[in-house]
Amino acid sequence: MNLLWRLQLIASLCDHDESVWSVSFHPQYKHVLATCSSDKTVRIYYVRSEAETGTITTNVLSSSSSYPGMNHQSLLNTSSNSGGNYKTMIKCLDVLENQHNRTIRRVDWSHPNGNALACASFDGTSSIWILLKNKIVSHLNALDEEFVKQSPHNDDKKNGSFSPLKLLKCVSTLEGHENEVKSVAWNFKDVSSSNWSAEMNDDDEESEFGADCGLLATCGRDKTVWVWEAIDKIGFSDFDCNSVCSGHTQDVKFVAWHPLTRENMPSLLFSASYDNTIRVWKEGGFNDDHSSHHDFSHSGGAGGDEWKCVGILRGHTSTVWALAFEPPFVPSSTMNNQTTVRYSTASSSSGTTNTMTSTTPLDYPQFMVSPFRPFLMFTLERYIMSIGACMRIHTGLEKLISLVATSGGDNTIAIFEWNRTEQKLNLLTKIVNAHDADINCSMWNRNVFGELASCSDDGVVKIWKLDL
């Protein structure tokens, strides 16, 4: 284990009344976080934390809001350990409720602009909420100013009644699954201006922010995967069901889109199931003369608008709970040419079609790495229930770092680095008993490298910083 890497607890958000199942950082507003729970609510937070030098060591923060029945706190303080000091501000901005009558299992922001939030529920439906961006921008600007002006040594906690800002409104409900919806995911595909400009009106307050991809996938206990498409890429008020995908023999636990489905590239959808397999879906399947160019076994199907299974990934011996792709790496404008050249896409040198078991420390034998071109796909099973990946050029080490976070039924968060040379995962650090119960989700903030959010059956959301 590399002792130079530390995962530091920055804040604990204790607002939900029951288990918290999912967290999702906004793709555009890096300090906005959505959470969902068995208490049938979704909460929207402002979460900002920055390193401070020469600050006083104080206690780790805890946020508590009263919606309903508890006192809301907007917290601004510093937290520290031997890894460094942080000034942190946490504020609950909104609560979405009275839409679902059972557990809300997963939340996901639309891409690339985050105009909408999708919520999957055990009541068999998924709700779509649009973000009133002009409204949230003014609030975020005010909070940013407050954060900058506030002294990091100020221990004052401002109490008061919490009034939701109503930054989102529900515009659509997707119905069709026979029972519990387990996961929901928006596609990454970019939307060209020609596809949506005609849909915008001059008086549309959201039009200046651009459209998102309207392609959405859901999965559930009924063993099916549904593909939906928004007719209106701005308002998200109307959806068509493109396809109902059948093939899994047990619950479908998770869906995720390949991150490189952009522009004219075909979209690939992946589903993970209780039947120990991962299925790959593509609209229309593959034509026979095109099939040999792909790295996975094909299940037939050519042409047509229906989404067809074009591959099955086998290798896990138990439930596949989740999967994650190494995200696309876009060098920032501050990186020099020499640094940019060092980057190479993660691909399989052998071009094998089989999944590869990565032997990792500390009893993680069921952590699988699939050499899908041109990006890595990580999958997991058994007690590992959540996984996330992020990338960045580390200026001190002068190399591209690809990090993987896992969490699950052992209450532990583990951070791995993907070693491209050795083609394996190396454990960097872990936090035992990071929560007091099963950790249901851990997700990197892709706009703030090293910032991680986790949530648990203990009802708590925690914000972590990886000290590099």
Secondary structure, DSSP 8 states (H G I E B T S, - for coil): --TT-EEEEEEEE---SS-EEEEEE-SS-TTEEEEEETTS-EEEEEEEEEEESS------EEE---TTSS-EEEEEEEEEETTEEEEEEEEEEEEE-SS-SS-EEEEEE-TTT--EEEEEETTSEEEEEEE-HHHHHHHHHHHHHHHHHS-TT----EEE-------EEEEEEEE--SS-EEEEEE------HHHHGGG--TT-TTGGG-----EEEEEETTSEEEEEEES-TTT---EEEEEEEE--SS-EEEEEE-TT--TTS--EEEEEETTS-EEEEEEEE--GGGGGGSSS-----EEEEEEEEEEEE---SS-EEEEEE-------TTS-HHHHHT------SS---S-EE---TTT-TT-EEE--SSS-EEEEETTEEEEEEEEEEETTTTEEEEEEEEEETTS-EEEEEEETTTTEEEEEEEETTSSSS-EEEEEE-TTSTTEEEEEETTS-EEEEEEE-
